[in-house]
């Protein structure tokens, strides 16, 4: 049973577009929500993270929107570039559980020039 | 910067062999994790360790074991490799739970079992 459900599985946008990747969860004990970016042949790298006490966090062109009541959060990439083409994973963790994270199934993003 | 190093990028082994995957982190992290990554399935936790000599099963521990004799090193062992264990294996480490620490990943070992 997937603890964090991620969609879409793949996404194609034109350069300059704003891809949006969504994640949903049920476990209200989750207290920390990072997003990871993974390029081919590399491990996932932390991109941006949010706690549930804020509704939005921006770092450069990347924004997380968080809706605690709906138990959903999403990643927006502003002015997307071909170099953003990668696989993106959302994750969530339960506090007090050895810093274990539950990961979404991943979204493969292709930004066309 | 946190560095998590996995000893092999690619590994080819035969069915029935005992396989060792090694991972070293340089940040004095308490927690270390082993995942396998398969297309469409995301990252699935095999085992993790929260201290030296301490280990806990993850979601898919069958056919695997782990060893953590030193804080910086965490080994994954395939006791008798099978073809369904062909996968990408990722090691991660993190600081304490209370500090809102993300996990930091190595670049993975792509393992093929023939």
Backbone of each chain as ProteinMPNN parsed JSONL, in Angstrom:
{"seq_chain_A": "XXXXXXXXXXXXXXXXXXXXXXXXXXXXXXXXXXXXXXXXXXXXXXXXXXXXXXXXXXXXXXXXXXXXXXXXXXXXXXXXXXXXXXXXXXXXXXXXXXXXXXXXXXXXXXXXX", "coords_chain_A": {"N_chain_A": [[0.854, -1.19, 0.0], [0.673, 2.074, -1.033], [1.997, 4.736, 0.673], [2.356, 7.363, 0.019], [0.989, 8.96, -2.643], [1.728, 9.673, -5.923], [1.443, 11.826, -8.743], [1.544, 13.215, -12.098], [2.669, 10.154, -13.723], [4.409, 10.631, -15.785], [5.514, 13.54, -17.607], [5.364, 16.03, -20.02], [6.581, 19.094, -21.068], [6.819, 22.327, -22.664], [9.723, 24.376, -23.005], [9.915, 26.969, -20.612], [7.379, 26.542, -19.689], [5.144, 25.592, -16.921], [5.492, 23.003, -15.128], [3.563, 20.851, -13.025], [3.601, 18.789, -10.258], [1.961, 16.383, -8.361], [1.23, 15.242, -5.023], [-0.295, 13.029, -2.679], [-1.507, 12.083, 0.54], [-2.442, 10.009, 3.352], [-1.784, 9.63, 6.001], [-1.864, 11.326, 8.92], [0.166, 11.724, 10.66], [2.46, 12.39, 9.379], [5.15, 14.69, 9.131], [7.021, 16.13, 7.703], [8.082, 17.074, 4.522], [9.862, 16.437, 1.888], [11.12, 17.127, -1.451], [12.676, 15.4, -4.088], [15.163, 15.379, -6.681], [16.162, 13.559, -9.454], [18.689, 12.725, -11.642], [19.557, 10.809, -14.605], [21.594, 8.009, -13.847], [22.417, 8.99, -11.446], [22.06, 9.465, -7.853], [19.021, 10.286, -5.983], [18.627, 13.751, -5.252], [18.237, 16.188, -2.732], [15.813, 18.666, -3.235], [13.925, 20.633, -2.37], [12.124, 21.342, 0.653], [9.327, 21.055, 2.932], [7.486, 21.948, 5.886], [4.42, 21.083, 7.595], [3.322, 23.348, 8.775], [3.391, 25.566, 7.196], [2.092, 27.023, 4.151], [3.229, 27.382, 1.715], [6.344, 27.229, 0.011], [9.209, 28.69, -1.409], [12.007, 28.221, -3.479], [14.205, 29.599, -5.428], [13.363, 28.756, -8.703], [11.632, 26.821, -7.933], [8.722, 25.73, -6.27], [6.894, 24.687, -3.469], [3.593, 23.838, -2.816], [1.35, 23.498, -0.168], [-1.354, 21.771, 1.166], [-2.86, 21.291, 3.952], [-5.354, 20.447, 4.966], [-6.486, 19.055, 2.872], [-4.647, 17.121, 2.628], [-2.585, 17.135, 0.71], [0.174, 17.901, -1.444], [2.231, 19.816, -3.653], [4.587, 20.233, -6.332], [5.845, 22.932, -8.094], [7.392, 24.086, -11.024], [8.784, 26.887, -12.056], [9.16, 28.712, -15.136], [10.347, 26.552, -16.7], [13.213, 24.647, -17.744], [15.214, 22.898, -20.237], [17.259, 21.612, -18.825], [16.012, 20.914, -16.481], [14.884, 18.529, -16.895], [14.242, 15.466, -15.582], [13.773, 12.916, -13.061], [11.345, 13.235, -10.57], [10.747, 12.976, -7.112], [8.385, 12.853, -4.511], [8.237, 12.915, -0.92], [7.59, 11.759, 2.434], [7.627, 11.882, 5.999], [7.247, 10.199, 9.179], [7.368, 11.61, 12.279], [9.622, 10.682, 14.863], [10.218, 8.126, 14.119], [12.734, 7.009, 13.483], [13.587, 8.639, 11.426], [12.567, 7.66, 9.036], [11.481, 7.699, 5.671], [8.732, 7.901, 3.429], [8.276, 7.303, 0.043], [7.012, 8.766, -2.979], [6.016, 7.377, -6.19], [7.376, 8.544, -8.248], [7.94, 10.989, -10.865], [8.537, 11.38, -14.195], [9.967, 13.958, -15.816], [10.02, 15.777, -18.813], [11.401, 18.407, -20.405], [10.919, 20.189, -23.209], [12.948, 21.784, -25.684]], "CA_chain_A": [[0.0, 0.0, 0.0], [1.504, 3.258, -1.191], [1.671, 5.74, 1.682], [2.348, 8.658, -0.664], [0.587, 8.727, -4.031], [2.281, 10.746, -6.752], [0.969, 11.871, -10.125], [1.43, 12.089, -13.018], [3.843, 9.289, -13.837], [5.321, 11.321, -16.689], [5.049, 14.885, -17.928], [6.146, 16.701, -21.066], [6.235, 20.504, -21.198], [7.729, 23.131, -23.458], [10.583, 25.305, -22.257], [9.173, 28.118, -20.124], [6.12, 26.104, -19.078], [5.139, 25.394, -15.466], [5.02, 21.652, -14.769], [3.074, 20.676, -11.655], [3.595, 17.389, -9.824], [1.11, 16.321, -7.182], [1.325, 14.109, -4.11], [-1.367, 12.955, -1.693], [-1.222, 11.132, 1.617], [-3.522, 9.822, 4.317], [-1.273, 9.543, 7.371], [-1.751, 12.667, 9.499], [1.382, 11.786, 11.482], [3.574, 12.909, 8.579], [5.466, 16.046, 9.591], [8.118, 16.734, 6.928], [7.778, 16.675, 3.145], [10.879, 16.878, 0.923], [11.095, 16.719, -2.854], [13.993, 15.033, -4.596], [15.369, 15.415, -8.128], [17.124, 12.52, -9.812], [19.138, 12.641, -13.031], [19.992, 9.448, -14.951], [22.908, 7.618, -13.373], [22.713, 9.656, -10.173], [21.085, 9.253, -6.797], [18.131, 11.431, -5.732], [19.22, 14.864, -4.513], [17.217, 17.036, -2.126], [15.512, 19.869, -4.01], [13.233, 21.591, -1.512], [11.333, 20.608, 1.643], [8.368, 21.899, 3.635], [6.793, 21.407, 7.05], [2.985, 21.335, 7.41], [2.842, 24.591, 9.381], [3.377, 26.616, 6.173], [1.312, 26.597, 2.984], [4.006, 27.508, 0.488], [7.763, 27.521, 0.168], [9.856, 28.909, -2.697], [13.466, 28.289, -3.562], [14.499, 29.843, -6.846], [12.223, 28.509, -9.586], [10.867, 25.69, -7.396], [7.77, 26.094, -5.224], [6.009, 23.652, -2.919], [2.323, 24.27, -2.236], [0.936, 22.472, 0.798], [-2.732, 21.892, 1.621], [-2.917, 20.338, 5.069], [-6.697, 19.889, 5.14], [-6.707, 18.093, 1.788], [-3.543, 16.154, 2.686], [-1.954, 17.142, -0.606], [1.217, 18.897, -1.672], [2.628, 19.789, -5.05], [5.806, 20.919, -6.757], [5.709, 23.742, -9.297], [8.682, 24.54, -11.538], [8.556, 28.087, -12.871], [10.077, 28.933, -16.266], [11.109, 25.305, -16.779], [14.311, 24.592, -18.701], [15.577, 21.52, -20.592], [18.091, 21.067, -17.756], [15.155, 20.421, -15.39], [14.425, 17.186, -17.262], [14.73, 14.55, -14.545], [12.682, 12.272, -12.33], [11.094, 13.923, -9.309], [10.082, 12.165, -6.096], [7.975, 13.454, -3.255], [8.46, 12.017, 0.211], [6.999, 12.194, 3.7], [8.114, 11.06, 7.102], [6.567, 10.231, 10.471], [8.302, 11.995, 13.33], [9.826, 9.698, 15.914], [10.305, 6.794, 13.541], [14.09, 6.82, 12.956], [13.741, 9.436, 10.195], [12.158, 6.908, 7.853], [10.666, 8.437, 4.724], [7.947, 7.171, 2.441], [8.475, 7.992, -1.226], [6.107, 8.561, -4.096], [6.528, 6.485, -7.236], [8.223, 9.292, -9.171], [7.421, 11.606, -12.085], [9.591, 11.659, -15.172], [9.685, 15.227, -16.493], [10.784, 16.087, -20.019], [11.177, 19.784, -20.841], [11.363, 20.27, -24.594], [13.517, 23.105, -26.003]], "C_chain_A": [[0.892, 1.243, 0.0], [1.07, 4.298, -0.175], [1.583, 7.141, 1.078], [2.073, 8.389, -2.142], [0.975, 9.933, -4.876], [1.724, 10.657, -8.161], [1.397, 13.186, -10.777], [2.708, 11.248, -13.026], [4.884, 9.921, -14.755], [4.671, 12.613, -17.159], [5.971, 15.47, -18.986], [5.66, 18.138, -21.155], [7.233, 21.171, -22.133], [8.562, 24.011, -22.524], [9.779, 26.545, -21.877], [7.845, 27.767, -19.482], [6.267, 25.875, -17.586], [4.61, 23.991, -15.172], [4.612, 21.609, -13.297], [2.997, 19.194, -11.355], [2.885, 17.327, -8.483], [1.372, 15.079, -6.343], [0.215, 14.191, -3.074], [-1.025, 11.888, -0.659], [-2.429, 11.033, 2.53], [-3.048, 9.949, 5.759], [-1.058, 10.939, 7.958], [-0.559, 12.804, 10.437], [2.601, 12.247, 10.689], [3.861, 14.349, 8.982], [6.576, 16.727, 8.792], [8.026, 16.171, 5.523], [8.844, 17.22, 2.201], [10.531, 16.432, -0.499], [12.534, 16.454, -3.284], [13.985, 15.076, -6.125], [16.439, 14.372, -8.454], [17.415, 12.556, -11.309], [19.605, 11.224, -13.326], [21.402, 9.159, -14.466], [23.321, 8.247, -12.05], [21.681, 9.268, -9.123], [20.161, 10.461, -6.657], [18.849, 12.495, -4.902], [18.099, 15.743, -3.974], [17.066, 18.327, -2.924], [14.958, 20.964, -3.103], [12.38, 20.785, -0.546], [10.432, 21.579, 2.39], [7.848, 21.179, 4.864], [5.327, 21.796, 6.94], [2.463, 22.603, 8.072], [2.904, 25.784, 8.42], [2.656, 26.097, 4.936], [2.107, 26.673, 1.682], [5.469, 27.789, 0.83], [8.394, 27.632, -1.21], [11.363, 28.87, -2.527], [13.822, 28.402, -5.033], [13.261, 29.635, -7.689], [11.301, 27.401, -9.07], [9.995, 26.145, -6.229], [7.02, 24.853, -4.774], [4.759, 24.362, -2.42], [1.803, 23.142, -1.365], [-0.476, 22.76, 1.275], [-2.971, 20.843, 2.698], [-4.296, 19.685, 5.179], [-6.999, 18.839, 4.071], [-5.673, 16.982, 1.795], [-2.913, 15.982, 1.303], [-0.839, 18.172, -0.644], [1.721, 18.733, -3.098], [3.902, 20.593, -5.273], [5.508, 21.649, -8.054], [7.114, 24.179, -9.737], [8.413, 25.703, -12.482], [9.594, 28.159, -13.996], [10.967, 27.698, -16.491], [12.103, 25.328, -17.953], [14.617, 23.133, -19.064], [16.441, 20.845, -19.526], [17.316, 20.597, -16.542], [14.631, 19.017, -15.693], [15.08, 16.161, -16.335], [13.521, 13.806, -13.99], [12.57, 12.927, -10.96], [10.306, 13.006, -8.368], [9.622, 13.051, -4.953], [8.191, 12.431, -2.15], [7.792, 12.607, 1.447], [7.522, 11.312, 4.814], [7.241, 11.23, 8.335], [7.607, 10.558, 11.529], [8.41, 10.881, 14.372], [9.94, 8.282, 15.41], [11.633, 6.615, 12.814], [14.335, 7.572, 11.647], [13.503, 8.606, 8.941], [11.275, 7.779, 6.983], [9.892, 7.463, 3.84], [7.987, 7.984, 1.153], [7.321, 7.734, -2.189], [6.785, 7.748, -5.182], [7.331, 7.204, -8.307], [7.482, 9.836, -10.376], [8.596, 11.926, -12.993], [9.202, 12.89, -15.973], [10.607, 15.409, -17.686], [10.425, 17.515, -20.442], [11.778, 19.943, -22.233], [11.858, 21.685, -24.923], [12.572, 23.963, -26.828]], "O_chain_A": [[1.729, 1.442, 0.88], [-0.092, 4.703, -0.157], [0.836, 7.993, 1.56], [2.828, 7.679, -2.806], [0.596, 11.066, -4.58], [1.551, 9.568, -8.71], [1.595, 14.178, -10.075], [3.703, 11.609, -12.398], [6.087, 9.772, -14.539], [3.45, 12.766, -17.117], [7.195, 15.413, -18.867], [4.462, 18.38, -21.301], [8.331, 20.666, -22.366], [8.149, 24.337, -21.411], [9.056, 27.104, -22.701], [7.245, 28.599, -18.802], [7.369, 25.95, -17.043], [3.406, 23.811, -14.986], [5.231, 22.243, -12.444], [2.398, 18.43, -12.111], [3.167, 18.116, -7.581], [1.691, 14.011, -6.866], [-0.168, 15.278, -2.642], [-0.336, 10.913, -0.959], [-3.329, 11.872, 2.485], [-3.82, 10.331, 6.639], [-0.155, 11.655, 7.527], [-0.303, 13.89, 10.956], [3.665, 12.471, 11.267], [2.937, 15.143, 9.157], [7.029, 17.805, 9.177], [7.909, 14.96, 5.334], [8.737, 18.363, 1.756], [9.761, 15.496, -0.71], [13.466, 17.165, -2.907], [12.963, 14.845, -6.77], [17.485, 14.315, -7.808], [16.51, 12.435, -12.135], [20.006, 10.504, -12.411], [22.306, 9.974, -14.653], [24.447, 8.056, -11.59], [20.584, 8.81, -9.444], [20.477, 11.542, -7.155], [19.585, 12.175, -3.968], [17.124, 16.013, -4.676], [18.049, 18.995, -3.246], [15.469, 22.083, -3.079], [11.954, 19.676, -0.869], [10.724, 22.771, 2.477], [7.774, 19.95, 4.89], [5.012, 22.762, 6.245], [1.278, 22.913, 7.948], [2.512, 26.892, 8.787], [2.608, 24.891, 4.693], [1.707, 26.1, 0.669], [5.782, 28.484, 1.796], [8.16, 26.792, -2.079], [11.918, 29.41, -1.57], [13.75, 27.429, -5.784], [12.224, 30.251, -7.44], [10.299, 27.082, -9.71], [10.453, 26.846, -5.326], [6.564, 24.06, -5.598], [4.842, 25.355, -1.698], [1.811, 21.978, -1.765], [-0.767, 23.864, 1.735], [-3.243, 19.677, 2.411], [-4.39, 18.489, 5.457], [-7.687, 17.854, 4.337], [-5.802, 16.008, 1.054], [-2.734, 14.872, 0.802], [-0.9, 19.192, 0.042], [1.646, 17.648, -3.676], [4.239, 21.499, -4.51], [4.984, 21.063, -9.001], [7.925, 24.593, -8.908], [7.878, 25.518, -13.575], [10.737, 27.731, -13.839], [12.194, 27.8, -16.472], [11.859, 25.941, -18.992], [14.313, 22.228, -18.286], [16.359, 19.63, -19.345], [17.882, 19.952, -15.659], [14.004, 18.391, -14.839], [16.302, 16.011, -16.31], [12.387, 14.043, -14.406], [13.572, 13.146, -10.279], [9.34, 12.355, -8.767], [10.375, 13.901, -4.478], [8.314, 11.234, -2.411], [7.472, 13.795, 1.495], [7.823, 10.137, 4.602], [6.584, 12.255, 8.517], [8.612, 9.859, 11.658], [7.424, 10.229, 14.713], [9.779, 7.332, 16.177], [11.671, 6.135, 11.681], [15.192, 7.182, 10.855], [14.149, 8.815, 7.914], [10.423, 8.512, 7.486], [10.347, 6.357, 3.55], [7.763, 9.194, 1.163], [6.736, 6.652, -2.218], [7.981, 7.464, -5.106], [7.908, 6.56, -9.183], [6.522, 9.232, -10.855], [9.522, 12.643, -12.614], [8.224, 12.87, -16.721], [11.819, 15.22, -17.585], [9.279, 17.793, -20.793], [12.992, 19.843, -22.413], [11.258, 22.669, -24.491], [12.908, 25.096, -27.172]]}, "seq_chain_B": "XXXXXXXXXXXXXXXXXXXXXXXXXXXXXXXXXXXXXXXXXXXXXXXXXXXXXXXXXXXXXXXXXXXXXXXXXXXXXXXXXXXXXXXXXXXXXXXXXXXXXXXXXXXXXXXXXX", "coords_chain_B": {"N_chain_B": [[29.43, 19.579, 2.35], [27.295, 16.743, 2.376], [28.502, 13.489, 1.875], [27.764, 10.508, 0.387], [28.932, 7.45, -0.332], [28.883, 4.833, -2.58], [30.262, 1.695, -3.134], [30.422, 0.376, -5.621], [29.478, 1.145, -8.965], [28.367, -0.363, -10.98], [27.476, -3.779, -11.099], [27.84, -7.193, -11.768], [26.554, -10.302, -11.164], [26.201, -13.839, -10.433], [23.417, -16.104, -10.263], [22.666, -17.381, -7.066], [25.04, -16.618, -5.891], [26.725, -15.015, -3.117], [26.314, -11.692, -2.355], [27.799, -8.565, -1.783], [27.074, -5.256, -0.999], [28.436, -2.097, -0.541], [28.45, 0.829, 1.535], [29.38, 4.092, 2.405], [29.352, 6.884, 4.589], [30.138, 10.333, 5.239], [29.368, 12.083, 7.214], [28.959, 11.6, 9.881], [26.452, 10.576, 10.487], [23.608, 9.264, 12.22], [21.622, 7.592, 11.206], [21.158, 5.148, 8.678], [20.283, 3.838, 5.446], [18.99, 1.357, 3.197], [17.738, 1.098, -0.059], [15.815, -0.261, -2.773], [15.407, 0.552, -6.193], [13.019, 0.49, -8.625], [11.569, 0.714, -11.881], [8.593, 2.611, -11.955], [7.895, 1.828, -9.426], [9.048, 3.374, -7.537], [11.003, 4.189, -4.63], [11.862, 1.635, -2.545], [12.074, 0.558, 0.771], [14.557, -1.456, 2.143], [16.192, -2.27, 4.383], [17.105, -0.599, 7.436], [19.31, 1.277, 9.619], [19.807, 2.54, 12.854], [21.841, 2.942, 14.543], [25.169, 1.874, 15.45], [25.549, -1.564, 14.905], [22.83, -1.903, 15.182], [19.759, -2.702, 13.63], [16.901, -2.569, 11.478], [14.073, -4.043, 9.913], [12.86, -3.104, 6.708], [10.394, -2.467, 4.239], [10.675, -4.497, 2.357], [12.4, -6.847, 3.154], [13.027, -9.5, 2.583], [15.3, -11.971, 1.599], [17.506, -10.453, 1.901], [20.171, -9.142, 3.985], [21.811, -7.1, 6.485], [24.664, -5.199, 7.631], [26.198, -3.356, 10.169], [28.921, -2.38, 11.39], [30.589, -0.264, 11.914], [30.058, 3.232, 12.466], [30.072, 4.809, 10.138], [29.712, 3.094, 8.011], [27.67, 0.955, 6.083], [26.443, -2.078, 5.166], [24.92, -3.989, 2.609], [23.658, -7.202, 2.129], [23.172, -9.779, -0.116], [22.031, -12.82, 0.35], [21.779, -15.173, -1.184], [21.903, -14.693, -4.298], [19.275, -13.856, -6.551], [17.531, -13.766, -9.736], [15.4, -11.991, -9.611], [16.321, -10.013, -7.997], [17.721, -8.261, -9.437], [18.37, -4.941, -9.918], [18.354, -1.355, -9.188], [20.254, -0.232, -6.538], [20.095, 1.835, -3.767], [21.787, 3.728, -1.342], [21.334, 5.584, 1.657], [21.764, 8.271, 4.023], [21.113, 9.915, 7.167], [20.737, 12.58, 9.574], [19.618, 13.003, 12.989], [16.208, 12.286, 13.768], [14.801, 14.355, 15.12], [15.712, 16.737, 14.154], [14.677, 17.539, 11.715], [15.882, 16.409, 9.381], [16.747, 15.764, 6.051], [17.057, 12.804, 3.977], [20.172, 11.764, 2.574], [21.498, 10.742, -0.462], [23.487, 8.167, -2.023], [25.008, 7.536, -5.291], [24.098, 5.175, -6.257], [24.036, 1.601, -6.96], [24.019, -0.335, -9.738], [22.788, -3.399, -10.068], [23.091, -6.492, -11.604], [21.789, -9.68, -11.893], [22.63, -12.699, -13.16]], "CA_chain_B": [[28.383, 18.769, 1.72], [27.228, 15.338, 2.751], [28.894, 12.581, 0.809], [27.436, 9.093, 0.573], [29.673, 6.762, -1.392], [28.628, 3.413, -2.786], [31.554, 1.193, -3.61], [30.385, -0.024, -7.031], [28.394, 1.731, -9.759], [27.767, -1.472, -11.707], [27.923, -5.075, -10.595], [27.175, -8.33, -12.41], [26.776, -11.51, -10.377], [25.46, -15.009, -10.881], [22.409, -16.672, -9.367], [23.193, -18.193, -5.985], [26.215, -16.0, -5.263], [26.532, -14.086, -2.003], [26.708, -10.392, -2.898], [27.966, -7.507, -0.783], [27.069, -3.873, -1.465], [28.991, -1.294, 0.546], [28.079, 2.248, 1.55], [30.096, 4.862, 3.435], [28.969, 8.296, 4.67], [31.197, 11.1, 5.898], [28.767, 13.146, 8.013], [28.7, 11.14, 11.243], [25.011, 10.395, 10.615], [23.168, 8.114, 13.009], [20.725, 6.706, 10.453], [21.521, 4.755, 7.309], [19.159, 3.146, 4.81], [19.145, 0.726, 1.889], [16.537, 1.034, -0.884], [15.941, -0.626, -4.169], [14.609, 1.407, -7.065], [12.556, -0.182, -9.826], [10.685, 1.613, -12.643], [7.179, 2.616, -11.599], [7.678, 1.432, -8.022], [9.683, 4.328, -6.64], [12.043, 3.686, -3.749], [11.33, 0.728, -1.519], [13.041, 0.402, 1.849], [14.918, -2.853, 2.408], [16.609, -2.281, 5.783], [17.766, 0.599, 7.9], [20.054, 1.157, 10.865], [19.791, 3.804, 13.579], [23.042, 3.003, 15.378], [26.078, 0.765, 15.174], [25.056, -2.9, 15.24], [21.372, -1.92, 15.267], [19.131, -2.756, 12.319], [15.463, -2.794, 11.451], [13.566, -4.393, 8.588], [12.011, -2.167, 5.997], [9.189, -3.034, 3.623], [10.976, -5.675, 1.52], [13.668, -7.388, 3.628], [13.243, -10.919, 2.262], [16.434, -12.272, 0.72], [18.587, -9.501, 2.195], [20.569, -8.854, 5.353], [22.662, -5.914, 6.545], [25.673, -5.169, 8.688], [26.73, -2.03, 10.485], [29.951, -2.562, 12.415], [31.107, 1.075, 12.193], [29.008, 4.22, 12.249], [30.073, 5.387, 8.801], [29.618, 2.07, 6.976], [26.46, 0.139, 6.134], [26.561, -3.048, 4.082], [23.754, -4.789, 2.227], [24.099, -8.535, 1.724], [22.222, -10.68, -0.759], [22.529, -14.093, 0.852], [21.863, -16.083, -2.326], [21.316, -13.8, -5.291], [18.328, -14.398, -7.53], [17.34, -12.83, -10.852], [14.448, -10.929, -9.256], [17.022, -8.986, -7.233], [18.318, -7.32, -10.385], [17.746, -3.657, -9.607], [19.229, -0.278, -8.734], [20.272, -0.166, -5.078], [20.488, 3.15, -3.277], [22.08, 3.887, 0.076], [21.1, 6.942, 2.134], [22.037, 8.509, 5.438], [20.508, 11.145, 7.679], [20.924, 12.883, 10.979], [18.562, 12.586, 13.91], [14.806, 12.552, 13.478], [14.269, 15.574, 15.741], [16.281, 17.93, 13.524], [14.131, 17.702, 10.362], [16.967, 16.113, 8.468], [16.403, 14.924, 4.892], [18.018, 11.745, 3.694], [21.128, 12.067, 1.514], [21.672, 9.497, -1.2], [24.591, 7.876, -2.921], [24.647, 7.49, -6.709], [23.492, 3.897, -6.578], [24.725, 0.466, -7.574], [23.125, -1.082, -10.626], [23.141, -4.807, -9.9], [22.473, -7.463, -12.514], [21.977, -11.071, -11.488], [22.444, -13.524, -14.366]], "C_chain_B": [[28.459, 17.325, 2.193], [27.674, 14.491, 1.567], [28.564, 11.156, 1.225], [28.039, 8.357, -0.618], [29.312, 5.285, -1.416], [29.776, 2.831, -3.568], [31.554, 0.838, -5.091], [29.252, 0.689, -7.743], [27.632, 0.638, -10.509], [28.355, -2.78, -11.174], [27.137, -6.158, -11.317], [27.549, -9.578, -11.628], [25.909, -12.651, -10.91], [24.476, -15.464, -9.803], [23.072, -17.567, -8.326], [24.409, -17.616, -5.284], [25.8, -15.171, -4.05], [27.122, -12.746, -2.449], [26.753, -9.361, -1.777], [27.947, -6.147, -1.478], [27.474, -2.997, -0.281], [28.618, 0.176, 0.394], [28.809, 2.927, 2.695], [29.603, 6.303, 3.395], [29.973, 9.035, 5.549], [30.668, 12.165, 6.838], [28.435, 12.722, 9.439], [27.202, 10.981, 11.513], [24.669, 9.145, 11.402], [22.424, 7.089, 12.145], [21.275, 6.402, 9.069], [20.464, 3.801, 6.765], [19.618, 2.478, 3.513], [17.783, 0.63, 1.208], [16.864, 0.282, -2.17], [14.967, 0.212, -4.978], [14.299, 0.661, -8.34], [11.57, 0.723, -10.543], [9.23, 1.472, -12.225], [6.879, 2.274, -10.157], [8.317, 2.401, -7.042], [10.801, 3.698, -5.836], [11.388, 2.831, -2.662], [12.421, 0.414, -0.503], [13.282, -1.074, 2.147], [15.228, -3.032, 3.896], [17.103, -0.89, 6.145], [18.439, 0.337, 9.24], [20.077, 2.518, 11.549], [20.977, 3.954, 14.527], [23.932, 1.826, 14.998], [25.488, -0.526, 15.725], [23.544, -2.989, 15.381], [20.788, -1.9, 13.86], [17.648, -3.032, 12.47], [15.056, -3.155, 10.034], [12.752, -3.251, 8.023], [10.815, -2.893, 5.417], [9.451, -4.318, 2.838], [12.29, -6.323, 1.942], [14.005, -8.808, 3.161], [14.378, -11.085, 1.264], [17.642, -11.38, 0.961], [18.953, -9.54, 3.676], [21.494, -7.648, 5.322], [23.644, -6.054, 7.693], [26.123, -3.74, 8.898], [27.665, -2.164, 11.681], [30.601, -1.24, 12.823], [30.047, 2.089, 11.805], [28.936, 4.687, 10.799], [29.775, 4.375, 7.699], [28.401, 1.171, 7.182], [26.47, -0.776, 4.92], [25.242, -3.777, 3.868], [24.259, -6.108, 1.671], [22.936, -9.28, 1.086], [22.743, -12.09, -0.469], [22.732, -15.119, -0.261], [21.134, -15.397, -3.473], [20.374, -14.536, -6.233], [18.049, -13.338, -8.587], [16.359, -11.721, -10.502], [15.055, -9.869, -8.33], [17.852, -8.072, -8.143], [17.607, -5.985, -10.223], [18.824, -2.607, -9.396], [19.119, -0.224, -7.215], [20.841, 1.176, -4.63], [20.699, 3.119, -1.774], [21.818, 5.346, 0.444], [21.491, 7.048, 3.598], [21.329, 9.784, 5.864], [20.871, 11.329, 9.141], [19.702, 12.475, 11.777], [17.188, 13.053, 13.446], [14.364, 13.926, 13.962], [14.706, 16.841, 15.01], [15.75, 18.193, 12.113], [15.219, 17.523, 9.314], [16.452, 15.304, 7.278], [17.376, 13.755, 4.815], [18.905, 12.187, 2.525], [21.53, 10.752, 0.866], [23.026, 9.395, -1.89], [24.096, 7.793, -4.353], [24.167, 6.114, -7.172], [24.444, 2.853, -7.119], [23.711, -0.254, -8.437], [23.597, -2.531, -10.633], [22.371, -5.67, -10.88], [22.817, -8.86, -12.034], [21.647, -11.957, -12.704], [22.161, -14.98, -14.006]], "O_chain_B": [[29.54, 16.768, 2.381], [27.288, 14.732, 0.424], [29.014, 10.665, 2.26], [27.688, 8.62, -1.768], [29.421, 4.583, -0.411], [30.217, 3.412, -4.56], [32.58, 0.982, -5.756], [28.166, 0.827, -7.18], [26.411, 0.704, -10.654], [29.538, -2.876, -10.849], [25.919, -6.06, -11.464], [28.73, -9.874, -11.45], [25.011, -12.446, -11.727], [24.676, -15.239, -8.61], [23.921, -18.397, -8.649], [24.774, -18.072, -4.201], [24.67, -14.689, -3.968], [28.278, -12.672, -2.866], [25.858, -9.297, -0.935], [28.702, -5.91, -2.421], [26.942, -3.126, 0.821], [28.49, 0.694, -0.715], [28.855, 2.411, 3.812], [29.449, 6.885, 2.321], [30.571, 8.466, 6.463], [31.413, 13.062, 7.233], [27.699, 13.424, 10.132], [26.738, 11.22, 12.627], [25.328, 8.111, 11.285], [22.575, 5.88, 12.327], [21.79, 7.283, 8.381], [19.833, 3.056, 7.515], [20.514, 2.97, 2.827], [16.808, 0.157, 1.792], [18.017, 0.2, -2.593], [13.868, 0.54, -4.529], [15.207, 0.244, -9.059], [10.806, 1.434, -9.89], [8.697, 0.366, -12.149], [5.741, 2.41, -9.707], [8.141, 2.258, -5.832], [11.471, 2.778, -6.306], [10.476, 3.273, -1.963], [13.541, 0.053, -0.863], [12.345, -1.839, 2.372], [14.602, -3.845, 4.577], [17.473, -0.102, 5.274], [18.185, -0.669, 9.903], [20.336, 3.534, 10.904], [21.105, 4.961, 15.224], [23.5, 0.9, 14.312], [24.996, -0.576, 16.853], [23.024, -4.065, 15.677], [21.266, -1.165, 12.995], [17.199, -3.637, 13.443], [15.62, -2.641, 9.068], [12.056, -2.533, 8.742], [10.285, -3.821, 6.027], [8.548, -5.137, 2.673], [13.227, -6.347, 1.144], [15.137, -9.265, 3.325], [14.413, -10.428, 0.223], [18.675, -11.53, 0.309], [18.14, -9.926, 4.516], [21.917, -7.218, 4.249], [23.491, -6.887, 8.586], [26.395, -3.007, 7.947], [27.242, -2.071, 12.834], [31.102, -1.108, 13.939], [29.232, 1.835, 10.918], [27.845, 4.935, 10.286], [29.601, 4.772, 6.547], [28.135, 0.692, 8.285], [26.5, -0.308, 3.781], [24.545, -4.132, 4.818], [25.173, -6.137, 0.847], [21.858, -9.397, 1.669], [23.782, -12.494, -0.992], [23.728, -15.842, -0.279], [19.914, -15.503, -3.606], [20.63, -15.664, -6.653], [18.298, -12.153, -8.366], [16.467, -10.617, -11.036], [14.366, -8.932, -7.927], [18.594, -7.215, -7.663], [16.387, -5.903, -10.372], [20.02, -2.897, -9.418], [18.016, -0.175, -6.669], [21.918, 1.591, -5.057], [19.895, 2.557, -1.03], [22.054, 6.243, -0.365], [21.542, 6.051, 4.318], [20.988, 10.626, 5.034], [21.253, 10.391, 9.841], [18.861, 11.707, 11.311], [17.051, 14.097, 12.807], [13.61, 14.601, 13.261], [14.129, 17.907, 15.225], [16.33, 19.0, 11.387], [15.438, 18.391, 8.469], [15.797, 14.278, 7.463], [18.393, 13.73, 5.509], [18.458, 12.885, 1.615], [21.858, 9.779, 1.545], [23.624, 10.396, -2.283], [22.904, 7.959, -4.61], [23.865, 5.922, -8.35], [25.505, 3.166, -7.659], [22.681, -0.723, -7.953], [24.673, -2.844, -11.143], [21.146, -5.586, -10.972], [23.98, -9.185, -11.799], [20.52, -11.951, -13.201], [21.979, -15.811, -14.896]]}, "name": "protein", "num_of_chains": 2, "seq": "XXXXXXXXXXXXXXXXXXXXXXXXXXXXXXXXXXXXXXXXXXXXXXXXXXXXXXXXXXXXXXXXXXXXXXXXXXXXXXXXXXXXXXXXXXXXXXXXXXXXXXXXXXXXXXXXXXXXXXXXXXXXXXXXXXXXXXXXXXXXXXXXXXXXXXXXXXXXXXXXXXXXXXXXXXXXXXXXXXXXXXXXXXXXXXXXXXXXXXXXXXXXXXXXXXXXXXXXXXXXXXXXXXX"}
